[in-house]
Amino acid sequence: MSEWRYFRSREVREARAWAADGGIAVHENIWKSRGRKTCHLLARSEAELVTAARSVGCEDWWIQRTRTVHFDLVEVYLERALARCAGMARLTSP
């Protein structure tokens, strides 16, 4: 299972590098959606990305195939992803 990690908006390079190395990155988007926090979900490959997105309840067709293939996360999907990041931090902390 890939490790999940949260990245702040100015940590885009770090988020992309984490994903390229096989982790799942939850990267805070600078743009809000109707005043709500949004994040991008990133992974090394499209197959890994879709698997990660499904694990938080996203539908496959929500994928965004832009320069950086990603899923947009808001509301309950974002909460689930952030919980995975926090849960992973607890599992890997001494």
ZIKADA-V941613 format. One record per backbone hydrogen bond with DSSP energy under -0.5 kcal/mol. CO is the residue of the C=O (numbers start at 1). NH is the residue of the N-H. Records with the same first field share a line. If there is no record, write none. Layout:
CO = NH / NH
This chain:
3 = 24
5 = 26
7 = 28
8 = 11
11 = 15
12 = 16
13 = 17
14 = 18
15 = 19
16 = 20
17 = 21
18 = 23
19 = 22
23 = 25
24 = 5
25 = 27 / 42
26 = 7 / 28
27 = 40
32 = 34
33 = 36
36 = 33
38 = 29
39 = 73
40 = 27 / 42
41 = 71
42 = 25
45 = 49
46 = 50
47 = 51
48 = 52
49 = 53
50 = 54
51 = 55
52 = 56
53 = 56 / 58
54 = 57
59 = 62
60 = 63
63 = 65
64 = 66 / 70
67 = 69
70 = 64
71 = 41
73 = 39
74 = 77 / 78
75 = 79
76 = 80
77 = 81
78 = 82
79 = 83
80 = 84
81 = 85
82 = 86
83 = 87
84 = 88
85 = 89
86 = 90
87 = 91
88 = 92
89 = 93
